[in-house]
Amino acid sequence: MAGVLADVETSKLSAEDKALFRFVRKVNDNSVAIGPPDIAQLHEAGFSDEAIYYAITACALFNFYNRWIDASGVHAMSDEAHRMGAKRSAVHGYSRSSQPVPSEPPK
């Protein structure tokens, strides 16, 4: 992961995954410039329209969440809370419906 964050191009990702990361970077940085050639490159790398849609959606949602959190003053989670969340997601998946029901309702 550190290699991908440092430089996608020199990371150990496959050529196909590098193409997807380049595309997501463009979604994040310059979405108005995305056109048919960008989608064609992803198709050539083996990605379906559905996979491309999900990549766009995930990028857009994280942008929304980050801006909402920054602007509303929500406090950042601790490193330990992030680790616990990652472990929970690895076991139970990413959707809320797959998470265990809390023993007590939130206050």
C-alpha positions as CSV (number, residue, x, y, z in Angstrom):
1,M,0.0,0.0,0.0
2,A,2.8,2.4,0.8
3,G,4.2,1.9,-2.7
4,V,0.9,2.8,-4.3
5,L,0.5,5.9,-2.1
6,A,4.1,6.9,-2.9
7,D,3.9,6.4,-6.7
8,V,1.3,4.3,-8.5
9,E,3.6,4.0,-11.5
10,T,6.5,2.4,-9.7
11,S,4.2,0.3,-7.3
12,K,3.8,-3.4,-7.6
13,L,0.2,-3.1,-8.9
14,S,-0.7,-4.8,-12.1
15,A,-0.8,-2.8,-15.3
16,E,-4.6,-3.1,-15.2
17,D,-4.8,-1.7,-11.6
18,K,-2.5,1.1,-12.4
19,A,-4.8,2.1,-15.3
20,L,-7.7,2.2,-12.8
21,F,-5.7,4.3,-10.3
22,R,-4.8,6.7,-13.0
23,F,-8.4,7.0,-13.9
24,V,-9.5,7.6,-10.3
25,R,-6.8,10.2,-10.0
26,K,-8.4,12.0,-13.0
27,V,-11.9,11.6,-11.5
28,N,-10.5,13.2,-8.3
29,D,-8.5,16.0,-9.9
30,N,-10.1,16.8,-13.3
31,S,-13.4,15.0,-13.7
32,V,-14.7,17.5,-16.3
33,A,-11.9,16.3,-18.7
34,I,-13.0,12.7,-18.6
35,G,-14.1,11.5,-22.0
36,P,-14.6,8.4,-24.2
37,P,-10.8,7.7,-24.5
38,D,-10.5,7.4,-20.7
39,I,-13.3,4.8,-20.6
40,A,-11.9,3.0,-23.7
41,Q,-8.5,2.6,-21.9
42,L,-10.3,1.0,-18.9
43,H,-12.2,-1.3,-21.2
44,E,-8.9,-2.3,-22.8
45,A,-7.5,-3.1,-19.4
46,G,-10.5,-5.4,-18.8
47,F,-12.8,-3.3,-16.7
48,S,-16.5,-3.4,-17.3
49,D,-18.8,-0.4,-17.3
50,E,-20.1,-1.6,-13.9
51,A,-16.6,-1.6,-12.4
52,I,-15.9,1.8,-13.9
53,Y,-19.2,3.1,-12.4
54,Y,-18.3,1.8,-9.0
55,A,-14.8,3.3,-9.2
56,I,-16.3,6.7,-10.0
57,T,-18.9,6.3,-7.3
58,A,-16.4,5.3,-4.6
59,C,-14.1,8.3,-5.5
60,A,-17.0,10.7,-5.5
61,L,-18.4,9.5,-2.2
62,F,-15.1,9.7,-0.4
63,N,-14.6,13.3,-1.8
64,F,-18.1,14.2,-0.4
65,Y,-17.4,12.6,3.0
66,N,-14.0,14.2,3.3
67,R,-15.4,17.7,2.5
68,W,-18.5,17.2,4.8
69,I,-16.2,16.1,7.7
70,D,-13.8,18.9,7.2
71,A,-16.5,21.6,6.9
72,S,-18.7,20.3,9.7
73,G,-15.9,20.0,12.2
74,V,-16.3,16.3,12.9
75,H,-13.3,15.1,14.9
76,A,-10.9,12.8,13.3
77,M,-10.8,9.2,14.5
78,S,-7.8,7.9,16.3
79,D,-5.3,5.5,14.6
80,E,-6.6,2.8,16.9
81,A,-10.2,3.4,15.8
82,H,-9.2,3.2,12.2
83,R,-7.4,-0.1,12.8
84,M,-10.4,-1.5,14.6
85,G,-12.7,-0.4,11.7
86,A,-10.4,-2.0,9.2
87,K,-10.4,-5.3,11.1
88,R,-14.2,-5.2,11.4
89,S,-14.5,-4.5,7.6
90,A,-12.1,-7.3,6.8
91,V,-14.2,-9.8,8.7
92,H,-17.8,-8.5,8.1
93,G,-17.5,-6.5,4.9
94,Y,-18.0,-2.8,4.2
95,S,-21.7,-2.5,4.3
96,R,-23.4,-1.4,7.5
97,S,-26.0,-4.2,7.1
98,S,-23.1,-6.7,7.5
99,Q,-21.9,-5.2,10.7
100,P,-22.8,-6.7,14.1
101,V,-25.7,-5.0,15.9
102,P,-24.4,-2.9,18.8
103,S,-25.3,-4.3,22.2
104,E,-26.5,-0.8,23.3
105,P,-28.0,2.0,21.2
106,P,-25.8,4.9,20.6
107,K,-26.2,7.9,22.9
